[in-house]
């Protein structure tokens, strides 16, 4: 694979050993050697780290491998997809956090009631039903767009 030869040549031209590279990217030396020998696939993140350490672009590392530009385009497309997925996950987490805040607000002031009802089971179900009713009638909670999963 041409890009692995490029990595090896650029590393040597910089006067770096495999040990130097493994330390710089936080990888065991044996594993880094396996990367250069093609036994371990590089992640996109590692490819960018290596390019940065060697002071070249990812395009330069990829060189002629399957028309380097095609591979770069594939990697860039993958990055865009991962960023879109990350945004969806963050949006879902924000929605969940807002829902928890609303539920916590509905429960505020009911701590004493809850504590008293736990001593004997009388009224506990009524308290839970009251909280559920408060939450289901809450305009803020109902206005939140539920994420599509």
C-alpha positions, 0 to 999 in steps of 0.5 A: 500500500503506497500510503504506508510507504509514504508514511515510512519514508516521511518518518525516516526523512524527519529522523523519527523512529517507530518508537518516536511515532508510537509515543507521539500518537500514544500507541504501543511500539509493536502496534505502530510497526504493524501499522506501517507493515499494513497489519493494522488499519489506521483510523481517520483520526490516527491518519490525521495525527500522523500527517500532523506529526510528519508536517504534511497533509493527509493527501500527501500521505495517501499519495497515489493509493487508489487515486489519493483524491478519491480516498481523501474524498471518502474520508472527508465524506465519512467525517461529515457523516460522523459530525452529523451523527454527533449533532443528532446525538447531542440534540437528543441529549439536550432534549433528554436533559431538558425533560429531566429538568422539567420532571425535577421541577415538577417534583420540587416541593413534593419531597416532604410528601414523598418522604412521608408516603414512603414511611407507609405505602398509603398515598405513595401511588397517589403522589406518583400519579400527581407527579405524572399528571403534573409532568404530562400537563406541563406546557414546556415538556409538551413543547419539546420536539421529541428526537427521531430515533 
